[in-house]
Amino acid sequence: MSAQQAPAYLEPTFDKPVQVMEITADHQLILADGTTIKLAGLLLPTQQDCDRLKVVCSLVERLSHYLETTLLNQIIYISDTPQYFDRDDRLLAQIKNNEGTWVQKEILEQGLGRIITTTARPTDLTIMLPLENMARQSQKGLWRLKAFQILQTDNLNDKTDRFQIIEGTIKKTAEVRGTIYLNFGEDWRTDFTIKLEKNHRAAFANKGKDLLQTVGHKIRIRGWLFWENGPMISVYTPEQLEYLSIE
């Protein structure tokens, strides 16, 4: 497969027409029946990011303009079944505009959003992740900015309390009282760690036990980086982990 070609998987089926009446400041869609749609699988830059980092402002404006000109007061199409709602009662949906364009695909190709795997179906992520990778390789949109570059596993202490994408090589693994840990340094008390808790293991092959055999694997992980005996990310879905190579 060429580095510039996404895999030829089937796109989602868009079979339910709905009308967009409003688009919020954080890029959510309000439909005619009052339903709020959150674009499944995407973490989008918002005005809050602009306030924190001025170089993001032009991308926020570009994204807002794209959504308003292609979706506002328009009939769009979403998948009728199955439907998923998040804890805030927002419908997580892949959408197609009235010109037949898969909106998530367009946003990723322009580099105007990152993928968050916990809000999309694995079958859709199979297509979306290569699109994000291609945009990043081409330095499109937000991928040109230092703030959105992939991090390495050292010097993460000041990068916590936000969504991050990190690459590194697994040095040690452990299972402690049903929780699996993937460690990226010699001291688990201070180094970067990935945690898979017992109540999320069912989503993983062999209930996550295969992860215990990944020492030496270089991987890419995405998720919320927080502090717990060093910088840490919890995994909830297998798609958060991308295997890059074995050292």
N, C-alpha and C positions, 0 to 999 in steps of 0.2 A: 504494500500500500504506500503510495506517495505521501511524503510529509505534508503535502498541501491538499490532501483529499480526505474527507471524512468517510467513515465506513458506510456502506450502502444498506443501512438498516431502515426499516419502515418508520415514517413519521407518525405521530399520533393521528387518530381519526377525529376529525372535527365535524360533529353532526348536529349540534344544537345551536340555533341562532339566538342571540341575546343583544340587547341594545345598551350601549354605554352612555350614561347621562352625565357622569362627572368623573374626573381624574384627580385624585388627591395629591397633595404636595409630596407624599412619599410613594407616588406612582401606583396606587391602588385604584381599581376601577369600580365605580358605583353603577349598578345596573338599574334599569327602569323599575324592576320589582324590589329594589332596595338591597339586593345581594351585593356584598363586597367581594371582589376578586383580587387575590394576590397572585402575581405571576409565578407559577410553580417553578421551583428550581433555581430562581434567580435572587441574588443579593445585589441590589441596585444602589448606586450613589445617590444621596439625597441632599437637601439643603443643609442638613446637620453636618454632613461631610464637608460641604462647601464652607460652612462657618468655621470648621476646624482647620481646613486646608484649602487655601484660596485657589490652588492650581486645579482643584477638582470642579470649580464652579462652571467652567465652560462645558464640561462633560455632563453635569447635571442639567444645564440649559439645553444642551443638544438632545439628551434623552427625553426631557419633558416636551420639547418641540416635536420629536418623532412620535411620541405617544398621542399627543394632542391632535396632530395633523392626520394620523392614520386611524385613530380609535374614537375620539370624542364625538358624540352624537351620531355614531355609526352602528350598524349591525355588524357584530363579530360572531365568531363561531368557536364553541368550546366542545369538549367531549361530554356527551350526555351521561355515560356510565363508564367506569365507576366514578363517583364524585367524592372528594375528600375535603373536609373542613378542618381548620386548625383550631387551637384553643380559644382564639378570639372570634370564632364563627365566621372566618373568612374562607371563601371557596378557593382552594388551591387548584389552578387550572392552567393547562396549556391553551393558548388561544391563537386563532388565525384571523387576520383582518379581512375586510370585505374585498380586498384584491387577491386574496388567496395566499398571503404570506404568513408563515409561522413566525409569530412575533418574537418568541424566545430565541429562535434561531437567528433572526435578524439582529437582535440586541447583542448576542454573543459574537457574531461575525464582525460587528462594528467595535467590539471591545468596550461596550457600555455597561457591562455587568459581569459579575462572577457567579459561579455555580455554588449553590448551597444544596447539598444532596438530600437533606432531611425533609425537603418539601416537594420532592418530585418522585415519580415512579422509576424504578430501575431501568425499565425498557426505554424511557425517554432520556435518562441520563446516559445511556449507551451511545446515543447520538450527540448529546449536548457536550459531554466532556471533551471529545476531540475538537469540537468547534471552538471551545474556550482555549484549548492548547494551541490551535492554529492562530487565533487572534493574538495570543501571548507571544508566540514565535515571531509574528509579524509586527509586534510592538504597536498594536492598534489601540486607540482609545486610552483607557485607564492603565493599560499595560506599559505605556511609555513613562508612567510616573513612578518615582522611587517608592512612594508610599504603598504601592500595590504589587511590588516585586515579590517573588517567592523568597521566603526566608530560609536560612540554614539553621541548624539546630543549636548553634552557639549564639551567645549574645541575644537571648530572647527575653531577658528579664524586664526590659522596658517596652516590650511589645504585647503585654498581656491586656486582658479586658477588651478584646476586640477579635473579630473574625480574621483568621490568618490562614495562609497556605504555606506549608513548610516542607522542606525536603531534607532527608538525612538517612543514615544507615543504622539499622537496629543492632545494638551491641549486646543486649541481654533481654531475656524474657522471663516472666515469672507469673505464677498463679497463686494468689493469696486469698483464701476464704471465698473462692468463686469468682474473684475479679482477676482479669488478665492484664498484665502490664508489659508494655514494650518500651524498653529503656534505650536512650541514645547516648549515654555516657557511662562513666564508671561509677558515679555516685548518684543513686536514684533520689537522694535527698535534695539535690540541687540541679541536676541535669534535666533536659526535656524528656517527658514521658507521655505515652499514649495509654489511655485507660479504657478497657471494655468491662463494664460492670455486669454482674451476674444476670440482672433482669433484662439486658439487651443482647445476650449471647445467642438467643434463638434465631436471630436474623442472619447469623453467620454460618458458613459451612462448618460442619462438625462442631456446632455450638461454640465456635471460636477457638477450639483446641489447635487448629492448624496454625494459628498465629504464634503459638509457642515454638514453632519450628522455623521462624523467620529470621533468626540471627544471621547477619550478613546481607540481608536484603536492603537495598536502597529503595525508599518509598517516598511518595508525596501524600501528605495528610492535610485535610482542610477541616476547619471547625473553629469553635470559640476557644481562644487561648486564655487560660486562667492560671492562677498560682495555687499549687498544692504540692508541697515538697518540691519546689521548682516549677518551671512552666509546664503546663499539661493541657492536653486536649482529650476530651471524652469522645468515643466513637459510638454511634447509634446505628449506622448503616454501613454495609461493606463498601459502598461506593465512595465513602470518605477516603478510602485508602487506594492509591494507585501504585502498583509495583513497577519500578523503573529498571532495576538490574539486581544482580547478585554479585557481591564482592568476594 
